[in-house]
Amino acid sequence: MTASEPTILATSGGHRVGDRTRVTFDALVHHAVDLAGVRGRRPRVMYVGTAIGDAEHFTTRMSEAARVAGFDLTPLHLFPMPNLEDIEGTVLAQDVVWVMGGSAANLLAVWRVHGLDTVFRRAWEAGVVLSGVSAGSLCWFRGGTTDSFGPELRPLTDGLGYLPFGNGVHYDSDPGRRPLVHRLVADGTLPVTHCTDDGVGLVYRGTELVEAVTEIPGKGAYVVRRVGESVVEERIEPRLLPSPRD
């Protein structure tokens, strides 16, 4: 069973250090599985590490995190060549696609070379929950802010655009993100932009934002829009998710 309608969980979180592992899945990853409606079997989760060059050490850590969580993990590698013969069929067989952070610009370029922009849209429309952290959040939107090109944050405006908004990640932990989002919305470079503090996720049904959720108390989500000649930022209080340990 997959989600009953196209669903995206866009986040600035999802991972933490485990008791016995370098990485464990925090509440946001578990919430992505919940959104998929998996019952009576092990959830099928695809891990996509394109944004960090399919770093093998991190794939190993994610595989171990999946073992601890009770998920069946399928990594999708595109370097040096795709590791799957039938990429589309394998993607469509998943419950959740979880995309790792890193370089959003590189991720988008490589995905387009391999047709993943089309494959992931088909999966989204079929009810596979699309999710991820940082670059794995930004990719689903029209654009946002990125350090893909160097230490100085720059606008990215060629996202996949499944969601017709801008996206601001790491809104509280990177001091340059908020002022740049405000400037880009003010000058029309970005449309209405949805932003997340670290540990926060945004749930979309179709293209509608239906809920903000968090794995860290006190964190926030935000909607930034242009009103006349000024920019208005509205805070959304997220619902606190239960810890996976609970």
N, C-alpha and C positions, 0 to 999 in steps of 0.2 A: 504494500500500500504506500502510495506517495501522497503529498499534500493535495487537498481537494481543489486548489487553485494555485496559479503561479505565486511562488513565495520566495522572498529574499530576506536573509538576515545579515545586515551590514554592520560590522563591528570594529571597535578598537580594543579587542580583547580576545579571550577564549583560551589562553594558555597560562600555566603557572608551573612552578617547580613542584615536582611530586615528592612524596615521602621516600620513595625508592627509585625514582626516575628523574632524569633531567627535565623532562617536560611531561605534564599531565593535562588532560582536557578539563578546563574549568566550566562553569555553568553555561556560558554562551554556546559552546560546542554541543553540550547536552541539550540545550534548548533547540538548536537546529534540528537535532534528531527528533525531539518531541514534536516540532512543527511538521515533520514528515509523517507523523502518525504511525510509526512502526510499532507493531504489536505481535507478540508471539514468536519472534525470531530475532537473531542478531542484526542490528542495523548495518547497512552497507554504506560506507563513507568513502568518498574519493578524496585523496589529498593531492593538491596541485601546488607544486613548489616552483613554478616557472619564475616567479619574481626574485628568487634567490638562486637562480641557475640550477635548479634541481639538485641542490647540495645533498650529497648522499648521507652525510652525518645527520642532517635534520630529518631526512626521510626515515632513518633508523629510529630517531627519537619519537617521531610521530607514530610509527608502527608500534613501538612499545607503549605509547600512551593509549593507542587504540586497544591493545591487548588488555591493559588494565581496566579500560572502560567497558570492555565487552563488545567492541565494534569489530566488524570485518573491514579492514582498510585496504583500498586499492590505490597505490600511487600512480599518478599520471606524470610521466617524464617526457620531455620534448628534447632534451640534450643527451647525447649527441644526435639521437633520432628518437621518434616516438617508441615507447616500450610496449605499446599495445597495437595489435594489428587492426582491430575494429574499435577505434576510439569512440565513435558515436554510439555504437551498440553498448559499449561498456559504460559510458556516461549515463545513458538512458536506463541502465539496470541499477543505478545507485539510488539511495534514499536522499543523500546529502552530498553536495560538492563543497569542500572546505578549501579555500584558496589562501595560501600563506602570504604574508607581507614581504616587502622588498621593493624592487623597482617597478612601479606601475607602468611607466613608459615602455620598458623592455618587455614586460608581461604582455601588454596590448599588441606590440609589434609582432612578437613570436606567435601569439595566439592567432593573429590574422593570417600569418603565413601558413599555418596549419588548419585554418578553417574553424578554429575553436569558437570564434565569435558567433558563427551560425549554429554550431553544435550545442553550445550552452544555451542559446535562445530556445532551441527545440526542447532541450531538457527542462528549462524553466517552464515553458508552456505545457509540458507533460506532467508537471508536478514534482520534479526533482527540486529539492530545496537548495538554492544557491546561497552560499555564505562565505565568510572569510574575514580576515583581519587586515586593517591598514590598506595596502595595495589591493588586497583581496576583498575590500569593501568598496574602495574608490572605483574599481574597474566596472562595476555594474551601473554607474551613474554617467551623466553627461561629462562630468569633469570635477575638478577639485584642486587641491594644493598638493605638491609633491616635491621631494628632494631627489627625484630620479636623475636630475641633471647636474647635481652638485650640492654642496652644503647649503647654499642659498635657496630657499623655497621659491618655486615657480608655479605658475598655473599650468594645469593639464586640461585640455578641452576636447580631447578625442576619445573619451571613454566609450564603452559599448552602448550606453544610452538606453538600456532596458528601463531604467528609472529616469524620468525627465527632470532631474534635479542635479544640483551640485552636491558634493560630499566633502565634509571636513573631518578628518580623523585626527586623533591625538590632540584634541582641542584644548585640553588642560595641561598637557605635559610638554608641549613644544610651544614656547612663547611667541613664535612667529606665525603660528597658524591662524589665530583669531583675527589679528589685524589684516592679514592678507586676504582672508575670506571676506571680510567687510569691504575691503577695497575692490575686490573682484566682483562682488555683488553690486556695489555702488556704481561701477563703470560699465556694467552689463556683460562683463566677460563670463560670469557665471549666472545662471538663473537662481531662483530660490534654492538655498543650500541647507542641507540637513547635516548636523555636526554631532560628534560623539566624543565625550571624555573617555579616557582610558578605562576599559572595563564595561563599556556601555554598547548596546546593540540596538538597531532599529529594525522592526519587523514590517515588511511590506506584503500586502495581499494584492496581486496585480501591481499597479503603480501607486496604490494608496498606502500611506504610512498609517499603520493601525495601532502601533504600540512601541514604546521604548522600554527596554529591559536592561538590568545591570547585574553584574556579579560582585560589585564593590559598592557598599553603602555610601551615600552622599554624593555620588557622581551624577552628571546631568547630560541631557541631550538638548539640542538647540535647533531652531529654525531661523535662518537669517534671510531677510527679504528686503528689497528696495521699496520704500514708500516715498514717492515724490523725489525730492533731492537728497533724502537721507536713507540710512540703513537701520532697520529695526531687528533686534535679536530677541527671540522668545525662548525661554527655557521650558523644557518638558521634563517633568519629574518621572524617571523610569521606575518600573516595578522591579523590586529586588527578587532575583531568582534564588531558589533554594540551592545551597551548596551541594555538589555531587556527593559529598561525604554524608549528607543528611539521609 
